[in-house]
Amino acid sequence: MKLYFSPGSCSLSPHIVLREAGLKFDLEQVNNQEKKTKSGVDYWSVNGKGQVPVLELDNGERLTEGAVIVQYLADQKPDAGLVPPAGTMQRVRVQEWLNFVASELHKVYAPIFRPTTPDAYKALSKENLGKRLEWVNKQLAGKQYLMGDKFTVADAYLFTVLRWSQRIQLDLAPWPNVTAFMDRVAARPKVQETMKAEGLIQ
C-alpha cells in the first residue's frame, strides 16, 4: 500500500491509523500548492479531485476520502481494535463521528486557511467552530476517547482536524475535555512516530 500525503493535512489521520494498525506501507509526499508528488508525478493524474489523502492498494486501486480510508485500513487489521465490527451499533457510532468531523469541523476550518476568504466570513466560521467544540467537549466528559476508553479511527480524524486550531489562532483552552483529549492522543507512541515522520515534531 502507498499513502499519498501532505504533512499536517487531513492525510495525517490515515497515516496515524496505518501505524496504529501496524500495517506495511510506503509514503509519497504531495505538494498541495503545485499538485506534484516529491518524485515529480503530476498529482492530478493520481487523484482527479486534487486532494490528499489517496491510498493506493497493491492491486493498483485507489481509495480517496479520509473517513473511508481509515475504515478500510482498520478492517485490514481487526485485532488492532481501531474500529468496531461492521453491523454493530458501535460501528455506526464511529461512522457518525467520522461524518461529524468531516462535515461540521473539517469543512469549516478549510475556508479560514484561504487568504481570499473575507474576514467577516472567517469570524463567523470561528464562531460556528466554537459551538461545535462546545458540543464535542460535552461528549468527551468522563471519557478518554470519543467511544470511551478505546482509541478508534474517529479519534485519529478529530485529532488531525483540531491540530489546525493553532494555525487559525483558535485557542482550545475554553474546552478542557477537548484539550485533555488532544494531549492524550498526541502522547500515543504511534501518533508521535507519525508526526515525526511528517516533520511536525522533532
Secondary structure, DSSP 8 states (H G I E B T S, - for coil): -EEEE-TTSTTHHHHHHHHHHT---EEEEEETTTTEETT--BGGGT-TT--S-EEE-TTS-EEE-HHHHHHHHHHH-GGG-SS--TTSHHHHHHHHHHHHIIIIIIHHHHHHH-TTS-HHHHHHHHHHHHHHHHHHHHHTTT-SBTTBSS--HHHHHHHHHHGGGGGGT---TT-HHHHHHHHHHHTSHHHHHHHHHTTS--
